[in-house]
Amino acid sequence: MPPSALLDPTALDPSWLVLDARGEDDYGQGHWPGAARVPVSDWELAAKQVDTNLSEDKHWRTLIGNLGVDGQRPVAVYDDGRMTEAARVWFILQRFGVPTAVLDGGWLALTAQPAFQSETEPVVPTPVTLATAPGEHGPVGLVTRKELRDQLGAGTQVFDARTAAEFAGKDLRRNARGGHLPGARRVGHADLLTADGRMKQPQELRAMLEGAGFHPGERIVTHCDGGGRAALAALAAVQAGFTQVDTYYLSFSDWATDESCPIVREGKS
């Protein structure tokens, strides 16, 4: 595994396989030389389907291998600077044992490097076989709705990375129900980043999470509404030194569909 799940742009060298998690238009206007584009929208949709969700090992190993990712060469992934899409790809790749790091600051940080040059010709990767062992994964595990529902109140710390309005149930997004999981603590994903879009320093992240009531020696489960912010929260927790980190990737939009899953809103459950 890479020494860190976060990579400074100055450390990017030819030893890394680079993936671009931006949209097709942005990618076509310029990308890191040799970087293949990850079809993030397709991946996001597939993760929500019963027959292609993240427990379907064969399906995802094929998708990952189609990007030229063999599980041996470390992967660096970047997005437009919001960090959520790169974190989403990072979470999925490390879920299948691929040594992966998010490029800190994304495309904006890359283009700020001296003598940076991009290319516009699309990269068509050669499909390979992902060599990692089934069940092997990186620092963050995957939690299902049922698992989290059954574990609430049993020492699991729930890290809600959504906005204050979502947490309070004032912003339902596209959900039938709004609010938050019982006992959840909120640290908004934007608070994890500096003003220039970089991840805050580990000691600052740790102080922020401890201030919100999270204990590094205990298990923490991150979630948002649809996965990207939850993945960024997991990345931040790992950077902060938390060693028992899991992600409820399908997140609140999945939770809200199940009436057996309790929700707190405006002080009412």
C-alpha positions in Angstrom: 0.0 0.0 0.0 1.1 3.6 -0.5 2.5 5.2 2.7 -0.6 7.5 2.7 -4.0 7.5 1.1 -3.4 11.1 0.2 -0.7 12.1 -2.4 0.8 15.6 -2.8 1.0 16.6 -6.5 4.8 17.1 -6.2 5.2 13.4 -5.4 3.4 12.2 -8.5 5.9 10.4 -10.7 5.9 7.7 -13.4 5.6 4.9 -10.8 2.0 5.8 -10.4 -0.9 4.8 -12.7 -3.1 7.9 -12.9 -6.9 8.0 -13.2 -9.0 11.0 -13.9 -12.4 11.1 -12.1 -13.7 14.3 -13.8 -16.5 14.5 -16.4 -15.9 13.7 -20.1 -15.9 17.3 -21.2 -13.3 18.4 -18.7 -11.2 15.3 -19.5 -11.3 16.1 -23.2 -10.1 19.6 -22.7 -6.9 18.4 -21.0 -5.7 15.7 -18.6 -2.6 14.3 -17.0 -0.5 12.5 -19.7 -1.5 8.9 -19.7 -4.4 9.2 -17.4 -7.5 7.2 -18.3 -10.9 8.6 -17.3 -13.0 6.7 -14.8 -16.7 6.6 -15.7 -17.8 7.8 -12.3 -21.5 8.2 -13.1 -21.6 4.6 -14.3 -19.8 3.3 -11.3 -22.1 5.3 -9.0 -25.2 3.8 -10.7 -23.8 0.3 -10.6 -23.1 0.4 -6.9 -26.8 1.0 -6.2 -28.1 -2.0 -8.2 -28.7 -5.3 -6.6 -26.8 -7.4 -9.1 -23.8 -5.0 -9.5 -23.4 -3.5 -6.0 -20.0 -3.4 -4.2 -20.4 -7.0 -2.9 -20.4 -8.3 -6.4 -16.7 -9.1 -6.5 -16.4 -10.4 -10.1 -18.3 -7.5 -11.6 -16.1 -4.8 -10.0 -12.9 -6.7 -10.5 -13.7 -6.6 -14.2 -14.6 -2.9 -14.2 -11.3 -2.1 -12.4 -9.2 -4.3 -14.6 -10.7 -2.6 -17.7 -9.0 0.6 -16.6 -5.6 -1.1 -16.8 -5.4 -1.5 -13.0 -3.7 -4.7 -12.0 -3.5 -4.2 -8.3 0.3 -4.2 -8.2 1.1 -0.7 -9.5 -0.1 2.0 -7.2 -3.0 4.2 -8.5 -3.3 8.0 -8.0 -6.8 9.5 -8.7 -7.8 13.1 -9.1 -11.0 15.1 -9.8 -11.9 18.7 -10.4 -10.7 19.8 -6.9 -13.8 19.0 -4.9 -12.1 15.7 -3.8 -15.4 13.8 -3.4 -15.3 12.0 -6.8 -11.6 11.1 -6.4 -12.4 9.9 -2.9 -15.3 7.8 -4.2 -13.0 6.1 -6.7 -10.3 5.7 -4.0 -12.8 4.0 -1.7 -13.9 1.5 -4.4 -10.4 0.7 -5.5 -9.1 0.2 -2.0 -12.2 -1.9 -1.3 -10.8 -4.4 -3.9 -7.3 -4.3 -2.5 -5.8 -1.8 -5.0 -3.1 0.4 -3.5 -4.6 3.9 -4.2 -4.1 7.5 -3.2 -6.2 10.6 -3.8 -4.3 13.5 -5.4 -4.6 16.3 -2.8 -6.2 19.3 -4.4 -7.1 17.6 -7.6 -6.8 19.0 -11.1 -6.4 22.6 -9.8 -3.4 21.5 -7.7 -1.9 19.6 -10.7 -2.2 22.5 -13.1 -0.5 24.8 -10.6 2.7 22.8 -10.7 5.7 24.4 -12.5 6.1 23.3 -16.1 2.8 21.3 -16.0 1.7 20.1 -19.4 -1.5 18.2 -20.2 -2.7 16.1 -23.2 -6.1 16.0 -24.8 -6.0 12.7 -26.7 -8.2 10.2 -24.8 -6.4 7.3 -23.2 -7.8 3.9 -24.0 -6.4 1.5 -21.4 -5.6 -2.1 -22.1 -7.8 -4.4 -19.9 -5.8 -6.5 -17.4 -6.7 -9.0 -14.7 -6.9 -7.5 -11.2 -4.4 -9.6 -9.3 -5.5 -8.8 -5.7 -7.1 -11.6 -3.7 -10.8 -11.7 -3.3 -11.7 -10.2 0.1 -8.5 -8.2 0.3 -9.1 -4.5 1.0 -7.4 -1.4 2.1 -7.9 0.7 5.3 -11.6 1.3 5.0 -14.3 -1.4 5.1 -17.8 -1.5 3.6 -21.0 -1.5 5.8 -24.5 -2.4 4.6 -27.7 -0.8 5.7 -28.7 -3.9 7.7 -25.3 -4.2 9.4 -25.4 -0.5 10.5 -29.0 -0.7 11.6 -28.2 -3.7 13.8 -25.1 -2.1 15.2 -26.5 1.3 16.2 -26.1 1.9 19.9 -23.5 -0.8 20.2 -20.4 1.4 20.2 -20.4 2.3 16.5 -19.6 6.0 16.0 -21.6 7.4 13.0 -19.9 10.2 11.1 -22.4 12.2 9.0 -20.6 14.2 6.4 -23.6 16.0 5.0 -24.7 19.7 5.4 -26.4 21.0 8.5 -29.7 21.4 6.6 -29.6 17.7 5.6 -28.7 16.6 9.1 -31.6 18.5 10.5 -34.0 17.2 8.0 -34.7 20.6 6.4 -33.0 19.5 3.1 -34.4 16.2 2.0 -32.6 16.2 -1.4 -34.6 13.5 -3.2 -35.4 11.4 -0.2 -38.9 10.6 1.2 -37.6 11.1 4.7 -35.0 13.5 6.2 -33.0 13.9 9.3 -30.1 11.8 10.7 -29.3 8.5 12.2 -29.7 8.2 16.0 -26.4 9.1 17.7 -24.8 10.4 14.6 -22.3 13.3 14.8 -21.9 15.7 11.9 -18.7 17.1 10.5 -19.5 18.6 7.1 -17.3 17.4 4.2 -16.4 21.0 3.3 -14.9 21.5 6.8 -12.3 18.8 6.1 -10.7 20.9 3.3 -8.7 24.1 3.4 -9.8 27.2 1.5 -7.7 26.2 -1.5 -9.2 22.7 -1.7 -6.5 20.7 0.0 -7.1 18.2 2.8 -6.4 19.7 6.2 -3.4 18.5 8.1 -3.8 15.3 10.1 -3.5 17.0 13.5 -6.1 19.5 12.6 -8.5 16.8 11.3 -7.9 14.7 14.5 -8.7 17.7 16.7 -11.8 18.5 14.7 -13.1 14.9 14.9 -12.3 14.5 18.6 -14.0 17.9 19.2 -17.1 16.5 17.5 -17.0 13.5 19.9 -15.3 10.8 17.9 -12.7 8.6 19.7 -9.8 7.3 17.6 -9.6 4.0 19.4 -13.2 3.1 18.5 -14.9 2.1 15.3 -16.2 4.9 13.1 -18.7 4.6 10.2 -19.0 7.4 7.7 -21.9 8.2 5.5 -23.4 11.1 3.5 -26.3 11.0 1.0 -24.8 9.1 -1.9 -21.3 8.0 -1.2 -18.8 10.7 -2.4 -18.8 12.8 0.8 -18.8 9.6 2.9 -15.6 8.4 1.1 -14.0 11.8 1.6 -14.9 11.6 5.3 -13.3 8.1 5.5 -10.2 9.5 3.9 -10.1 12.3 6.4 -10.5 9.8 9.3 -7.7 7.7 8.0 -5.5 10.7 7.7 -6.4 11.7 11.2 -5.1 8.4 12.6 -8.4 6.5 13.1 -7.6 2.8 12.5 -11.1 1.3 12.6 -12.9 3.1 9.7 -15.8 1.8 7.7 -18.1 3.5 5.2 -21.8 3.0 4.6 -21.4 3.8 1.0 -25.0 3.8 -0.1 -25.6 6.3 2.7 -28.7 8.2 3.8 -30.5 7.9 0.5 -30.5 4.1 1.0 -31.3 4.4 4.7 -34.3 6.6 4.2 -36.0 4.0 1.9 -36.3 1.5 4.8 -39.0 2.4 7.4 -37.3 -0.1 9.8 -34.3 2.3 9.9 -34.8 5.0 12.6 -34.3 8.7 11.7 -34.1 11.7 14.0 -35.5 15.0 12.8 -35.9 18.2 14.6 -35.5 16.4 17.9 -38.1 13.7 17.0 -37.5 10.1 15.8 
